[in-house]
Every structure is written in structure tokens, then in C-alpha cells.
Amino acid sequence: MAIVNNTENHYLKSGKNVINAEAEALVTLSSNLDATFVSAVEMILNCAGRIGFCSIGKPGYIGRKLAASFSSTGTPSFFLHPAEAAHGDLGMVIKDDLIIILSHSGSSEEIINIIPIIRKIGAKLIAITSQNESPIAKLVDLVLLTGVKKEADPNGQIPTTSTIAILSLGDALAITVSQAKGLTPEKFRFFHPGGALGKNQ
């Protein structure tokens, strides 16, 4: 790959443009939070089973992180890879679970294909997406919109702003739910017996 522009000023300008674009998207996301966010929090709090995160591609890494964050803050969670789900991993889903789908476009075929089976199992479904009229949005119980219109990548192709918005919205859910459950520093450290947190117990 040929280096198009290798000047120091170009590097700084490019880096700042990306960070500023992502920061602007998060400000918009925050200002657009409404009653659907409250409904999502209540669905999670009322879930008798576990919270599953289902996503593929770059949002898949976000899904794994969010599942870990929810579990570490007292809400049992797991990650469901849609491709593996179609090859047997749907067996980990039970009717009391709540599955949160992460998809910027809302049109990932691998996810669309397993939603009818999750429905038959009886689990509830939430989608975090940028497209309210997308196939996935039309198949779930509740839609949380990121409001992302374009990526920070100048070509509009590389998942950047979209993944940051999905992560931030997921973190907002995790922290809000943990506060509603009365998570204390002591309870949080209980789930972190290792590392620096564990040493502080």
C-alpha cells in the first residue's frame, strides 16, 4: 500500500478529524436518548434469564465486551455469534433470556436468519442500530437508535463512529442497570478477585 501523505501535519489533522467525528456522534447520541432507553433498561431489569449479545463483524467485538461488562456488574450475560448460533449455539438461549442485537446497518443476514428461531424459543429481542426501518429493526421488540449517519473514515466504509456509538449505548445500559440494582464498590470487587481490583479487597 503506497503512502499518500506522510507529513506530520496530515497525521495530526487526520487523527483529530476521526476523534472529533466520533465525539460529535456521542454528543448527538446522548441528546437523542428518550423513553425507548428507559424501556430497554426496564426490560433488562425484568429479565428472568440472562442477557445475550448477538452481533457479527466489528460489532461482534463490541458484543463480547458488553457481555463481559454486564456480567462483571452483576447481570449474567453471554455472547451469541450468529453464524455459530445457526450451527447449534442457539441451544444456549432459553425463553427467559433477552437478546440484544448489535447491527449498524440492521441488515446482517446471519442475524436475520436466526431471529425467527429465537422468537420460537420465546426470548425477547432488542436491537441497537442506526436504521429504524431495517429488516432487523422490524423483527425485534424494541429498537435503540444510535443516530449515526456516517463513519469517521473519509470513505465512509470503515466501522468507526458506528462501533463507538454502539459501545457507548451498551455501556450506558450496563451502568444504568447496575445502579438500579444497587451495585456497590464491594459487590463490584467481589466479581473481580484478580488483578488490581482484587488486591484492593
WOMO-V128506 format. One record per backbone hydrogen bond with DSSP energy under -1.0 kcal/mol. NH is the residue of the N-H (numbers start at 1). CO is the residue of the C=O. Records with the same first field share a line. If there is no record, write none. Layout:
NH->CO  CO
//
This chain:
11->7
12->8
13->9
14->10
15->11
16->12
17->13
18->14
19->15
20->16
21->17
22->18
23->19
24->20
25->21
26->22
27->23
28->24
29->25
30->26
31->27
32->28
33->30
37->34
38->34
39->35
40->36
41->37
42->38
43->39
44->40
45->41
46->42
47->44
49->96
51->76
52->98
53->78
54->100
60->57
61->58
62->58
63->59
64->60
65->61
66->62
67->63
68->64
69->65
70->66
71->67
72->68
74->71
75->70
78->51
80->53
85->81
86->82
87->84
88->85
89->84
90->85
91->88
92->89
93->90
97->94
98->50
99->124
100->52
101->126
102->54
103->128
112->108
113->109
115->111
118->114
119->115
120->116
121->117
122->118
123->118
124->97
126->99
127->142
128->101
129->144
130->104
134->131
136->106
138->134
139->136
141->125
142->125
144->127
146->129
156->153
164->160
165->161
166->162
167->163
168->164
169->165
170->166
171->167
172->168
173->169
174->170
175->171
176->172
177->173
178->174
179->175
180->176
181->177
182->179
183->178
188->184
189->185
190->186
192->189
198->194
199->195
201->198
//
